[in-house]
Amino acid sequence: MKDSALFDQIGGDALRAVLVDFYDRLFRDVMIGFMFQGKDKQQLVQREWEFTAGFLGAPGITYSGRPMRTAHAQHRIFGGHFERRLQVLRETLADHAVAAPVRDAWIEHTQALRPQITTDVGSECKDTSTLEPAPPAAADKPIKLGRR
């Protein structure tokens, strides 16, 4: 039996609220929203809720969707598409103040699914959300224009 501690931290209603917001963002996203045209948003939210609740340890929840590889095989999903979805997920989790253990497990689980979603190897992006900004380079300094 799975440990339900992660699911207990977020709860079913909060998980659904995060997923509704997440799919709203995906459907209107300028980079990958086109991939969701004609899709049933409510059905996607429900399948994602089952899937996510399941890996977070919710008792008695069964994922009723197709296996990841099968569900995504009809789409040509490149690494950049995968990374954009992951970034939208990160932003949604942050905006909903999802607890760090839940957030980290969710992101890690999503990244582990990459080979089942896209075969575009080597297109992974480095997560820079926790890095300090670099100091401005000399080229970033304003140029003074004037007569000589």
C-alpha positions as CSV (number, residue, x, y, z in Angstrom):
1,M,0.0,0.0,0.0
2,K,1.3,3.5,-0.9
3,D,2.0,6.1,1.7
4,S,-0.7,8.7,1.5
5,A,1.3,11.5,3.2
6,L,1.8,13.5,0.0
7,F,-1.8,13.3,-1.0
8,D,-2.9,14.2,2.5
9,Q,-0.7,17.3,2.3
10,I,-2.6,18.7,-0.7
11,G,-6.0,17.0,-0.4
12,G,-8.4,16.1,-3.2
13,D,-10.2,19.4,-3.6
14,A,-7.0,21.5,-3.7
15,L,-5.5,19.0,-6.2
16,R,-8.5,19.5,-8.4
17,A,-8.2,23.3,-8.1
18,V,-4.5,23.1,-9.1
19,L,-5.3,20.9,-12.1
20,V,-8.2,23.0,-13.3
21,D,-6.0,26.1,-13.3
22,F,-3.1,24.1,-14.9
23,Y,-5.3,23.0,-17.8
24,D,-6.8,26.5,-18.2
25,R,-3.2,27.7,-18.6
26,L,-2.3,24.9,-21.0
27,F,-5.3,25.5,-23.2
28,R,-4.5,29.2,-23.6
29,D,-0.7,28.9,-23.7
30,V,0.8,30.6,-26.7
31,M,3.5,28.0,-27.1
32,I,1.6,24.7,-26.7
33,G,-2.0,25.6,-26.5
34,F,-2.6,24.5,-30.1
35,M,-1.9,20.9,-28.9
36,F,-5.1,21.0,-26.8
37,Q,-7.5,22.3,-29.5
38,G,-10.6,20.2,-29.7
39,K,-9.7,18.3,-26.5
40,D,-12.2,17.8,-23.7
41,K,-10.7,19.9,-20.9
42,Q,-12.9,18.4,-18.1
43,Q,-12.0,14.8,-19.1
44,L,-8.2,15.7,-19.2
45,V,-8.5,17.3,-15.7
46,Q,-10.3,14.1,-14.4
47,R,-7.7,11.7,-15.9
48,E,-4.9,13.9,-14.6
49,W,-6.5,14.1,-11.2
50,E,-6.7,10.3,-11.0
51,F,-3.1,9.9,-12.2
52,T,-1.7,12.5,-9.9
53,A,-3.7,11.5,-6.9
54,G,-2.6,7.9,-7.5
55,F,1.1,8.6,-7.5
56,L,0.7,11.0,-4.5
57,G,-0.7,8.0,-2.6
58,A,-4.4,8.7,-2.5
59,P,-6.2,5.6,-1.2
60,G,-8.7,3.9,-3.4
61,I,-8.0,6.0,-6.5
62,T,-7.5,4.2,-9.8
63,Y,-6.3,5.8,-13.0
64,S,-8.8,5.0,-15.8
65,G,-6.8,6.5,-18.7
66,R,-4.6,5.0,-21.2
67,P,-0.9,4.3,-20.5
68,M,1.2,7.5,-21.1
69,R,3.0,6.2,-24.2
70,T,-0.2,5.2,-25.8
71,A,-2.1,8.3,-24.8
72,H,0.6,10.6,-26.3
73,A,1.6,8.5,-29.3
74,Q,-0.7,10.2,-31.7
75,H,0.9,13.6,-31.0
76,R,4.4,14.7,-32.2
77,I,5.6,16.0,-28.9
78,F,9.1,17.5,-28.9
79,G,11.3,18.2,-25.9
80,G,10.5,21.9,-26.0
81,H,6.8,21.1,-25.8
82,F,7.5,18.8,-22.8
83,E,9.6,21.5,-21.1
84,R,7.0,24.2,-21.7
85,R,4.3,22.0,-20.0
86,L,6.7,21.4,-17.2
87,Q,7.3,25.1,-16.8
88,V,3.5,25.8,-16.7
89,L,3.2,23.1,-14.1
90,R,6.0,24.7,-12.0
91,E,4.3,28.1,-12.2
92,T,0.9,26.7,-11.3
93,L,2.2,24.8,-8.3
94,A,4.0,28.0,-7.1
95,D,0.9,30.2,-7.6
96,H,-1.2,27.7,-5.5
97,A,1.5,27.5,-2.8
98,V,1.7,23.7,-3.1
99,A,3.9,22.3,-0.3
100,A,7.5,21.7,-1.3
101,P,7.4,17.9,-0.7
102,V,4.3,17.5,-2.9
103,R,5.7,20.0,-5.5
104,D,9.0,18.2,-5.7
105,A,7.5,14.7,-6.0
106,W,5.1,16.0,-8.7
107,I,7.9,17.6,-10.7
108,E,10.2,14.6,-10.3
109,H,7.4,12.2,-11.3
110,T,6.6,14.3,-14.4
111,Q,10.3,14.4,-15.4
112,A,10.5,10.6,-15.0
113,L,7.7,10.3,-17.6
114,R,9.6,12.1,-20.3
115,P,10.8,9.0,-22.2
116,Q,7.2,7.9,-22.5
117,I,6.0,11.3,-23.8
118,T,8.8,12.4,-26.2
119,T,11.7,10.7,-27.8
120,D,13.4,14.0,-28.4
121,V,16.5,13.2,-26.4
122,G,18.9,15.9,-25.3
123,S,16.4,18.8,-25.3
124,E,16.0,19.0,-21.5
125,C,16.3,22.4,-20.0
126,K,18.1,23.3,-16.8
127,D,15.8,24.5,-14.1
128,T,17.0,28.0,-13.4
129,S,14.2,29.0,-11.1
130,T,16.4,28.8,-8.0
131,L,19.5,30.4,-9.4
132,E,20.7,33.9,-8.6
133,P,20.6,36.3,-11.5
134,A,24.0,36.8,-13.1
135,P,25.6,40.3,-12.6
136,P,25.2,42.5,-15.7
137,A,27.9,42.0,-18.2
138,A,29.8,45.0,-19.7
139,A,27.7,44.7,-22.8
140,D,24.6,45.3,-20.8
141,K,25.8,48.8,-19.6
142,P,24.3,51.7,-21.4
143,I,26.3,53.2,-24.2
144,K,26.8,57.0,-24.1
145,L,26.2,58.6,-27.4
146,G,27.5,62.1,-28.1
147,R,29.5,64.2,-30.4
148,R,33.2,64.0,-30.5
